[in-house]
């Protein structure tokens, strides 16, 4: 062991004793070393001093198949510049910290840490078993600015099971390949929950023709919330252009309370909502339709929900309010898929939970230059295998 003059680094040399034999991994033949290759690995810090292990590793040549190889060492993976303990520490830190922050803490570049993390995740995901998968959720999320998307597939237990580039039919096709490579069968999938993107639906029809598609409540209400906000912004513009600046200012900052569920409003927030609904008729109508649409999923049967949703459509169309055009089209075009929830009962909380995990990963990274890095972090944080 050697400590440098600045007392900031420790170097430990490891030597092998006696004759070294190795079994060829390709043909099983016994091999003997013919020379040695000097290798160095970064280890866990030793009393706050950077620690490195050094070893002249025997090199073998198989007499039968001619394969040349280095002897495996018990403290590090093949071709790694870190010890197993160092890598394990890095992975645990990266579960809780951004990769670049982990790199600063460990004194290692984030590029090297990404290689460690990719290898760790790839090894763990090899053991994924999808043989029992009979339903899944799929959603898209932006990878970076410029409308670059990835598709994320999730099982009923909230585990991320697959992440792929794009958000179209080919994304679903790649998931089917992944499913079948991990003991799953497309024919076993009975229910699928997704958003209303045409690409997903086309891919599902091609790859999972026997599955019932449910458009989840989360995305339907998301479209309805956009209608409420359009009505609010329209009324704000009318007030501003009419010179009622005080009322316009009062309405401007109320987006959050109007989009929040009624049961989650504080007393003061409820007072503000009541004032808006009483003072602005159009917003009141759209807001009432939002709450009525939420009631669709409270029915005991699909029959009752279908009648309610049909009445909702008729009422919304009769208002003639422009802010409702898009949500009316969504409900009308996807009427059956919305009501399929009463067959699948696929839990909306899975989609919401998945999105919270993904958003946390994205906030921590502040954008990924490569979608594969986002995929790696999703598996690390959300697969349940890493």
SULGI-V75161 format. One record per residue. N is the residue number from 1. SS is DSSP state (h for helix, s for strand, l for the rest). PHI is phi as a letter, one per 30 degrees, with the letter a starting at -180 (none if undefined). OMEGA is omega in degrees with one decimal (NA if undefined). Layout:
N;SS;PHI;OMEGA  N;SS;PHI;OMEGA
This chain:
1;l;none;-179.6  2;s;b;174.9  3;s;c;-176.1  4;l;d;-173.8  5;l;d;-178.9  6;l;d;-179.4  7;l;h;176.8  8;l;c;-176.9  9;s;b;175.7  10;s;c;176.4  11;s;c;-178.5  12;s;c;179.4  13;s;c;179.4  14;s;c;179.9  15;l;b;176.2  16;l;d;179.7  17;l;c;174.5  18;l;i;-177.7  19;l;d;-179.2  20;l;c;175.1  21;s;c;-177.2  22;s;b;177.9  23;s;c;179.3  24;l;d;-178.6  25;l;d;-177.6  26;l;d;-174.4  27;l;c;177.6  28;l;i;-179.0  29;l;d;177.7  30;s;d;-176.6  31;s;b;174.5  32;s;c;-179.4  33;s;d;177.6  34;s;c;170.7  35;s;a;-178.8  36;s;b;178.8  37;s;b;-178.5  38;s;d;178.9  39;s;b;178.6  40;s;b;178.7  41;s;b;174.3  42;s;d;-176.9  43;s;c;175.7  44;s;e;179.1  45;s;e;-178.4  46;s;c;-175.8  47;l;h;178.8  48;l;i;175.2  49;s;c;178.5  50;s;d;-174.1  51;s;c;179.1  52;s;b;175.5  53;s;c;178.9  54;s;b;178.4  55;s;a;171.5  56;s;d;-172.7  57;s;d;179.2  58;s;d;176.8  59;s;c;-175.2  60;s;c;169.1  61;s;b;-178.2  62;l;d;-179.2  63;l;d;-176.5  64;l;c;-175.7  65;l;c;176.5  66;l;i;-179.5  67;l;d;176.5  68;s;c;-175.5  69;s;a;170.9  70;s;c;175.7  71;l;d;175.6  72;l;d;175.8  73;l;c;-174.2  74;l;d;-174.9  75;l;c;-178.2  76;l;a;174.7  77;l;d;178.6  78;l;d;176.7  79;l;i;178.2  80;l;c;176.2  81;l;c;179.9  82;s;b;172.8  83;l;d;179.0  84;h;e;179.8  85;h;d;178.9  86;h;d;179.7  87;h;d;-179.8  88;h;d;177.9  89;h;d;179.3  90;h;d;179.7  91;h;d;179.1  92;h;d;178.4  93;h;d;-177.9  94;h;d;173.2  95;h;d;-175.0  96;h;c;-174.7  97;l;b;170.9  98;l;d;-177.0  99;h;d;-178.9  100;h;d;176.8  101;h;d;175.9  102;h;d;178.7  103;h;d;178.2  104;h;d;-178.8  105;h;d;-177.0  106;h;d;-178.3  107;l;i;-176.8  108;l;b;178.3  109;l;d;-179.6  110;h;d;177.9  111;h;d;178.9  112;h;d;179.2  113;h;d;177.0  114;h;d;178.4  115;h;d;177.5  116;h;d;-176.7  117;h;d;178.5  118;h;e;-179.0  119;h;d;179.3  120;h;d;-177.5  121;h;d;179.3  122;h;e;-179.6  123;h;d;-179.1  124;h;d;-176.8  125;h;d;175.6  126;l;d;-175.9  127;l;c;-179.7  128;l;d;-179.9  129;l;c;-178.7  130;l;c;-175.8  131;l;d;-177.9  132;l;c;-175.5  133;l;d;177.6  134;l;b;176.3  135;s;a;176.5  136;s;a;176.8  137;s;c;175.6  138;s;b;179.1  139;s;b;177.9  140;s;c;172.7  141;s;b;-179.7  142;s;d;179.0  143;s;d;178.9  144;s;a;-179.9  145;l;d;-179.4  146;l;j;175.8  147;l;h;172.1  148;s;c;-172.4  149;s;c;167.0  150;s;b;177.2  151;s;c;-176.0  152;s;b;-178.0  153;s;c;-172.5  154;s;b;177.4  155;l;c;-175.2  156;l;d;-179.7  157;l;c;177.9  158;l;i;179.2  159;l;c;174.3  160;s;d;-174.8  161;s;c;179.7  162;s;a;175.5  163;s;b;-178.9  164;s;b;-179.7  165;s;d;177.3  166;l;i;-179.4  167;l;b;-177.3  168;l;b;-176.9  169;h;d;-179.4  170;h;d;176.9  171;h;d;178.7  172;h;d;178.3  173;h;d;178.3  174;h;d;177.2  175;h;d;178.8  176;h;d;177.2  177;h;d;179.1  178;h;d;179.6  179;h;e;-176.5  180;h;d;175.9  181;h;d;-179.7  182;l;b;171.4  183;l;i;179.6  184;l;c;178.5  185;l;b;178.7  186;h;d;-178.4  187;h;d;178.7  188;h;d;-176.2  189;l;d;-177.0  190;l;c;-175.5  191;s;b;177.5  192;s;b;177.7  193;s;c;-177.0  194;s;a;173.9  195;l;d;-170.8  196;l;c;178.4  197;l;d;-177.9  198;h;d;-179.3  199;h;d;179.0  200;h;d;-176.7  201;h;d;178.2  202;h;d;179.3  203;h;d;179.8  204;h;d;179.5  205;h;d;-179.5  206;h;d;-171.0  207;h;c;-178.1  208;l;b;-173.2  209;l;d;-178.5  210;l;c;-175.4  211;l;d;174.6  212;s;d;-177.6  213;s;c;175.2  214;s;c;171.4  215;s;d;-167.4  216;l;d;-179.4  217;h;e;-177.2  218;h;e;-177.2  219;h;d;177.0  220;h;d;179.8  221;h;d;176.5  222;h;d;176.3  223;h;d;179.1  224;h;d;178.7  225;h;d;176.0  226;h;d;178.0  227;h;d;178.0  228;h;d;-178.3  229;h;d;175.9  230;h;d;178.3  231;h;d;178.7  232;h;d;-178.4  233;h;d;176.9  234;h;d;180.0  235;h;d;177.9  236;h;d;178.0  237;h;d;178.6  238;h;d;179.6  239;h;d;-177.8  240;h;d;179.9  241;h;d;178.2  242;l;d;177.5  243;l;i;179.8  244;l;c;-172.5  245;h;d;-179.5  246;h;d;178.4  247;h;d;179.2  248;h;d;178.7  249;h;d;-179.6  250;h;d;-178.3  251;h;d;-171.3  252;h;e;-174.5  253;l;c;-173.4  254;l;c;-177.7  255;h;e;-175.0  256;h;d;-175.8  257;h;d;179.6  258;h;d;-178.3  259;h;d;-179.2  260;l;d;177.8  261;l;d;-175.7  262;h;e;-175.5  263;h;d;-179.3  264;h;c;-179.0  265;l;d;172.7  266;l;d;179.0  267;h;e;-179.3  268;h;d;177.2  269;h;d;178.2  270;h;d;176.6  271;h;d;179.3  272;h;d;178.7  273;h;d;179.2  274;h;e;179.2  275;h;d;-179.5  276;h;d;-176.5  277;h;d;178.9  278;h;d;-174.4  279;h;d;-173.8  280;l;b;-171.4  281;h;e;-176.1  282;h;d;177.1  283;h;d;179.9  284;h;d;179.6  285;h;d;-178.5  286;h;d;179.1  287;h;d;178.1  288;h;d;177.6  289;h;d;175.6  290;h;d;-179.6  291;h;d;178.4  292;h;d;178.5  293;h;d;177.8  294;h;d;-179.0  295;h;d;-177.5  296;h;e;-174.4  297;h;d;179.4  298;h;c;-178.8  299;l;d;-179.4  300;l;d;-176.4  301;l;b;176.8  302;h;d;-179.8  303;h;d;179.1  304;h;d;179.4  305;h;d;179.8  306;h;d;177.9  307;h;d;179.6  308;h;d;-177.6  309;h;d;176.8  310;h;d;175.9  311;h;d;179.2  312;h;d;179.8  313;h;d;-179.4  314;h;d;-179.8  315;h;d;-178.4  316;h;d;179.7  317;h;d;-178.0  318;h;d;-179.3  319;h;d;-177.5  320;l;i;-178.2  321;l;d;-174.9  322;h;d;-179.1  323;h;d;-176.8  324;h;c;-173.4  325;h;e;-175.3  326;h;d;-178.4  327;h;d;175.5  328;h;d;179.7  329;h;d;179.6  330;h;d;-177.3  331;h;d;-178.4  332;h;d;-176.7  333;h;d;-174.0  334;l;b;-176.6  335;h;e;-176.1  336;h;d;-177.8  337;h;d;176.8  338;h;d;-178.2  339;h;d;176.6  340;l;d;176.5  341;h;e;-178.4  342;h;d;173.2  343;h;c;-174.9  344;h;d;-175.1  345;l;h;179.0  346;l;d;-169.3  347;l;d;178.8  348;h;d;-178.9  349;h;d;177.9  350;h;d;179.5  351;h;d;-179.4  352;h;d;179.1  353;h;d;178.9  354;h;d;-178.9  355;h;d;179.0  356;h;d;177.5  357;h;d;-177.7  358;h;d;-179.7  359;h;d;177.6  360;h;d;177.9  361;h;d;-177.9  362;h;d;178.2  363;h;d;-178.5  364;h;d;-176.9  365;h;c;-176.2  366;l;h;177.5  367;l;j;-179.8  368;l;c;177.8  369;l;d;-176.8  370;l;b;-178.3  371;h;d;179.7  372;h;d;176.3  373;h;d;176.0  374;h;d;178.1  375;h;e;179.8  376;h;e;-178.8  377;h;d;177.2  378;h;d;177.8  379;h;d;-178.9  380;h;d;-174.3  381;h;d;-168.8  382;h;b;-175.4  383;l;d;-175.2  384;l;i;-178.3  385;l;c;-171.5  386;l;c;NA
